[in-house]
Amino acid sequence: MRVIFILLATLFAVPLAPKAQTTFNIDGGCLNVVDFTIGQPVGECGDRCYSTTYQHETFVNERLTIGAGVGYSYHNRYKFSAIPFFLSAHYFLLDKRCSPFANIKIGAYGKFGVKNVGGFEKYSLVDKDHEQAFDFYLSPCIGAKVHITPNIGVTASVADEAYLVKAFDVNDKDYRSGFTHSLGVNVGICFQIKGW
């Protein structure tokens, strides 16, 4: 975490303002965002989560982008990996080089490498024969973007990664569907590729 802080502080301190444009050029290609997140458990069913996502979005206007993405995450307590597929949108509050933003990712995910199944203990997932009908994924976040060149910026944000799982509920002594939440610190790179 200390290395990430030093890297971000260095990037923000470098005097690149004269070289950077105010915002991305909406005619200069799509917005691409690569994020890396480390999340801490939130609530009784929360889980530590390590994830990365890639989002490819088109500009609606100078502040709003919409698109789709894919990711990978590992869930420490429930002991499974997930690949979410989602629709995404960014809204930049300011039309400036530095801008706060809000982002939402919503979709579905596929599980694999599940190790804690059918144990009738906390954090065990239901077996394959009794799984829920839809594995839902939701991740809202807020943060800030700073341009370091006309086509490249860095982001820092806080995200709530929520995965719908059917896990053992110790209070009801049965498997129930519910969200596992992870509040994550997120760093990323956003960039444009001309003509893409």
C-alpha positions in Angstrom: 0.0 0.0 0.0 2.9 2.3 0.8 4.4 1.8 -2.7 1.0 2.6 -4.3 0.8 5.9 -2.3 4.4 6.9 -3.3 3.7 6.1 -6.9 0.5 8.2 -7.0 2.1 11.1 -5.1 5.0 11.1 -7.6 2.6 11.1 -10.6 0.6 14.0 -9.1 3.6 16.0 -8.2 5.2 16.0 -11.6 4.6 19.3 -13.3 2.9 18.0 -16.4 0.0 20.6 -16.4 1.3 22.5 -19.5 1.4 19.3 -21.6 -2.0 17.9 -20.4 -5.2 19.0 -22.0 -8.3 19.8 -19.9 -10.2 16.7 -20.7 -10.2 13.7 -23.0 -11.0 14.5 -26.6 -14.4 13.0 -27.2 -13.6 12.6 -30.9 -10.3 11.0 -30.2 -11.3 7.4 -29.5 -13.0 5.5 -26.6 -12.2 5.7 -22.9 -10.4 2.6 -21.6 -9.9 2.1 -17.9 -7.9 -0.6 -16.1 -8.5 -0.8 -12.4 -6.8 -2.7 -9.5 -8.6 -3.1 -6.2 -7.9 -4.4 -2.8 -11.0 -4.6 -0.7 -11.8 -5.2 3.0 -14.8 -7.1 4.3 -18.0 -5.0 5.1 -20.7 -6.4 7.2 -21.2 -9.9 8.5 -21.1 -11.6 5.1 -18.3 -9.3 3.7 -15.2 -10.7 2.3 -11.6 -9.6 1.4 -11.5 -9.2 -2.3 -8.6 -8.7 -4.8 -9.7 -7.7 -8.2 -8.9 -6.1 -11.5 -11.3 -4.8 -14.2 -11.0 -3.5 -17.8 -13.7 -1.1 -19.1 -14.1 0.0 -22.7 -16.5 3.0 -22.9 -17.7 5.5 -25.5 -18.2 9.2 -24.9 -21.8 10.4 -24.7 -20.5 13.9 -24.0 -17.5 15.5 -22.3 -18.5 14.2 -18.9 -20.4 10.9 -19.5 -19.1 7.6 -20.9 -20.9 4.3 -21.2 -19.7 0.9 -22.2 -18.9 -2.6 -21.0 -16.2 -4.5 -19.3 -14.7 -7.7 -17.8 -12.7 -8.4 -14.7 -11.2 -11.0 -12.4 -11.6 -11.2 -8.6 -10.5 -13.6 -5.8 -12.6 -13.9 -2.6 -10.6 -14.8 0.4 -13.2 -16.1 2.9 -15.5 -17.8 0.4 -12.5 -19.2 -1.4 -13.6 -18.7 -5.1 -12.5 -16.8 -8.1 -15.0 -14.8 -10.3 -15.0 -13.3 -13.8 -17.6 -10.5 -13.9 -19.1 -9.2 -17.2 -20.8 -5.9 -16.8 -22.1 -2.7 -18.3 -20.3 0.4 -17.0 -20.6 4.2 -16.9 -18.4 7.1 -15.7 -19.6 10.6 -14.9 -16.9 13.2 -14.5 -18.2 16.1 -12.3 -15.8 18.7 -13.8 -14.6 19.4 -17.3 -11.0 19.9 -16.2 -7.6 18.1 -16.0 -8.4 17.0 -12.4 -12.0 15.8 -11.9 -13.9 13.8 -9.3 -16.1 11.1 -10.9 -18.7 8.5 -10.1 -18.6 5.0 -11.8 -21.1 2.1 -11.8 -20.6 -1.4 -12.9 -23.5 -3.8 -13.1 -23.8 -7.3 -14.5 -23.2 -11.0 -13.9 -20.3 -13.2 -13.0 -19.1 -16.7 -13.4 -17.5 -18.6 -10.5 -14.6 -21.0 -10.8 -12.0 -22.6 -8.4 -14.6 -22.9 -5.6 -13.0 -24.6 -2.6 -15.5 -24.0 0.3 -18.6 -25.9 -0.8 -21.4 -27.6 1.2 -19.6 -27.5 4.6 -22.6 -26.1 6.5 -20.3 -23.6 8.1 -19.9 -19.8 7.8 -18.5 -18.8 4.3 -19.3 -22.1 2.7 -21.2 -21.9 -0.6 -24.1 -24.1 -1.7 -23.3 -27.1 -3.9 -23.9 -26.9 -7.7 -27.2 -28.7 -7.6 -28.8 -25.9 -5.4 -27.1 -22.8 -6.8 -29.1 -19.5 -7.3 -30.5 -18.8 -10.8 -28.4 -15.6 -11.4 -24.9 -14.6 -10.1 -25.3 -10.8 -9.9 -22.5 -8.3 -9.7 -22.6 -4.6 -8.7 -19.8 -2.1 -8.0 -20.5 1.6 -7.5 -17.5 3.8 -6.8 -16.4 7.5 -6.4 -13.0 8.9 -7.0 -10.8 11.3 -8.9 -9.0 11.4 -12.3 -5.9 13.3 -13.2 -4.4 13.7 -16.7 -0.7 13.0 -16.9 -0.6 13.4 -20.8 -3.3 14.4 -23.3 -4.4 10.8 -23.7 -3.5 9.2 -20.4 -4.7 9.7 -16.8 -4.6 8.0 -13.5 -7.5 7.4 -11.2 -7.9 6.7 -7.5 -11.2 5.7 -6.0 -13.2 3.9 -3.3 -15.5 1.1 -4.5 -18.0 -1.3 -3.0 -17.7 -4.6 -4.8 -20.9 -6.7 -4.2 -21.3 -10.3 -5.4 -24.6 -12.2 -4.9 -23.8 -15.6 -3.4 -25.8 -18.4 -1.9 -23.9 -19.1 1.3 -24.5 -20.8 4.7 -26.3 -18.5 7.1 -25.2 -19.4 10.7 -28.3 -17.8 12.2 -30.9 -19.6 10.1 -28.8 -22.8 9.8 -29.4 -22.9 6.1 -28.1 -21.6 2.7 -29.4 -18.2 1.7 -28.7 -15.8 -1.1 -27.1 -12.5 -0.1 -24.5 -10.0 -1.1 -20.9 -10.3 0.0 -19.5 -6.7 0.2 -16.0 -5.5 0.0 -15.0 -1.9 0.4 -12.0 -1.4 -1.8 -9.2 1.1 -2.5 -8.9 1.3 -6.2 -6.1 2.7 -8.4 -6.2 2.7 -12.2 -5.1 4.0 -15.5 -7.5 5.6 -18.1 -6.4 6.1 -21.7 -7.6 6.7 -25.2 -6.4 4.9 -28.3 -7.0 7.1 -31.4 -9.6 5.8 -33.7 -10.7 3.0 -31.4 
